[in-house]
Amino acid sequence: MGGETILELLRYVKSSLEQLEIVMGAFVFIYHAIGEG
């Protein structure tokens, strides 16, 4: 039952990293748009 907890934690971390990557990508996109505009 400890393995299931680890898998859930890894799945949570993976989804969090994916969301962070999307947020960072949007931030960089907006930053460049403002900087060049």
ChimeraX commands (.cxc) that place a marker at each C-alpha (Angstrom):
marker #1 position 0.00,0.00,0.00 radius 0.5
marker #1 position 3.05,2.25,0.29 radius 0.5
marker #1 position 3.69,1.87,-3.45 radius 0.5
marker #1 position 0.29,3.31,-4.33 radius 0.5
marker #1 position 1.01,6.40,-2.25 radius 0.5
marker #1 position 4.33,6.91,-4.07 radius 0.5
marker #1 position 2.64,6.53,-7.46 radius 0.5
marker #1 position -0.02,9.06,-6.49 radius 0.5
marker #1 position 2.69,11.47,-5.32 radius 0.5
marker #1 position 4.65,11.07,-8.57 radius 0.5
marker #1 position 1.48,11.57,-10.60 radius 0.5
marker #1 position 0.70,14.74,-8.61 radius 0.5
marker #1 position 4.23,16.09,-9.08 radius 0.5
marker #1 position 4.11,15.31,-12.81 radius 0.5
marker #1 position 0.82,17.17,-13.27 radius 0.5
marker #1 position 2.12,20.09,-11.19 radius 0.5
marker #1 position 5.28,20.34,-13.32 radius 0.5
marker #1 position 3.18,20.26,-16.49 radius 0.5
marker #1 position 0.98,23.10,-15.18 radius 0.5
marker #1 position 4.07,25.07,-14.13 radius 0.5
marker #1 position 5.56,24.56,-17.60 radius 0.5
marker #1 position 2.38,25.92,-19.21 radius 0.5
marker #1 position 2.33,28.94,-16.87 radius 0.5
marker #1 position 6.03,29.67,-17.48 radius 0.5
marker #1 position 5.52,29.33,-21.24 radius 0.5
marker #1 position 2.63,31.80,-21.15 radius 0.5
marker #1 position 4.64,34.21,-18.97 radius 0.5
marker #1 position 7.62,34.12,-21.36 radius 0.5
marker #1 position 5.27,34.61,-24.34 radius 0.5
marker #1 position 3.65,37.67,-22.73 radius 0.5
marker #1 position 7.04,39.02,-21.61 radius 0.5
marker #1 position 8.40,38.87,-25.16 radius 0.5
marker #1 position 5.18,40.34,-26.57 radius 0.5
marker #1 position 5.43,43.33,-24.20 radius 0.5
marker #1 position 9.18,43.71,-24.66 radius 0.5
marker #1 position 9.02,43.72,-28.46 radius 0.5
marker #1 position 5.79,45.74,-28.57 radius 0.5
marker link #1:1,2 radius 0.2
marker link #1:2,3 radius 0.2
marker link #1:3,4 radius 0.2
marker link #1:4,5 radius 0.2
marker link #1:5,6 radius 0.2
marker link #1:6,7 radius 0.2
marker link #1:7,8 radius 0.2
marker link #1:8,9 radius 0.2
marker link #1:9,10 radius 0.2
marker link #1:10,11 radius 0.2
marker link #1:11,12 radius 0.2
marker link #1:12,13 radius 0.2
marker link #1:13,14 radius 0.2
marker link #1:14,15 radius 0.2
marker link #1:15,16 radius 0.2
marker link #1:16,17 radius 0.2
marker link #1:17,18 radius 0.2
marker link #1:18,19 radius 0.2
marker link #1:19,20 radius 0.2
marker link #1:20,21 radius 0.2
marker link #1:21,22 radius 0.2
marker link #1:22,23 radius 0.2
marker link #1:23,24 radius 0.2
marker link #1:24,25 radius 0.2
marker link #1:25,26 radius 0.2
marker link #1:26,27 radius 0.2
marker link #1:27,28 radius 0.2
marker link #1:28,29 radius 0.2
marker link #1:29,30 radius 0.2
marker link #1:30,31 radius 0.2
marker link #1:31,32 radius 0.2
marker link #1:32,33 radius 0.2
marker link #1:33,34 radius 0.2
marker link #1:34,35 radius 0.2
marker link #1:35,36 radius 0.2
marker link #1:36,37 radius 0.2
view
